[in-house]
């Protein structure tokens, strides 16, 4: 039964790589939102 005790946060199994990938995805999403905000300007003459 001791095998069921798992830590909530562990630095094993490439945790730093997963955090880096997550950060890149978030930065990409924010950049895409800013690009869409900038290209949505409609000019009326």
C-alpha positions in Angstrom: 0.0 0.0 0.0 3.0 2.3 0.3 3.2 2.5 -3.5 0.0 4.5 -3.6 1.6 7.5 -1.8 2.6 9.9 -4.6 4.1 13.4 -4.2 2.0 16.2 -5.5 5.0 17.9 -7.1 8.1 16.1 -8.3 11.1 17.2 -10.4 11.3 13.8 -12.1 10.2 12.8 -15.6 11.2 16.0 -17.3 9.2 18.4 -15.2 11.4 21.4 -16.2 10.9 20.5 -19.9 7.1 20.3 -19.4 7.1 23.7 -17.7 9.2 25.2 -20.6 6.8 23.7 -23.2 3.8 25.1 -21.3 5.4 28.5 -21.1 6.1 28.5 -24.8 2.5 27.5 -25.6 1.1 30.3 -23.4 3.4 32.9 -25.0 2.3 31.7 -28.4 -1.4 32.0 -27.5 -0.9 35.5 -26.1 1.0 36.5 -29.3 -1.7 35.1 -31.5 -4.3 37.1 -29.6 -2.3 40.3 -30.0 -1.9 39.6 -33.7 -5.6 39.1 -34.1 -6.3 42.3 -32.1 -4.0 44.3 -34.4 -5.4 42.9 -37.7 -9.0 43.5 -36.8 -8.9 47.2 -37.4 -11.3 48.2 -40.2 -10.7 51.5 -41.8 -13.7 53.4 -43.1 -13.1 56.3 -45.4 
